Amino acid sequence: MQGIGYGLELLAESDYAVLHSGESEAHGARAIIAAGTGLGEGLLVWRDDHYEMLASEGGHADFAPRDDLELDLLRYLMRHMPRVSYETCSQATGWCASTSFCVTAGMARRRVN
């Protein structure tokens, strides 16, 4: 996570994708969320003349469905995983289970090479 945070300064504007547009604040705090072996979170805060990286683990915040489809996904994951959280959903087993749900629900086709 430290490397990702400090590496942001090396990216070009074209390397970013805007999720929600808005006005940036000079030297404002920056949040980072990165899925890998778990769900990493970090915060970049301006200190003197540079950003300081504060890394953290995403923790196991429960997956809270917002609609019927997500509720069906939660029920499916609960049958295949001992705990369903945003972190476990971002790990390989969570991706596999979510993909299986999509195939089972007819939202995706299983690809065979």
Secondary structure by P-SEA (a helix, b strand, c coil): caaaaaacccccccccccccccccccccbbbbbbbcccbbbbbbbbcccbbbbbbbbccccccccccaaaaaaaaaaaaccccccccccccaaaaaaaaaaaaaacccccccc
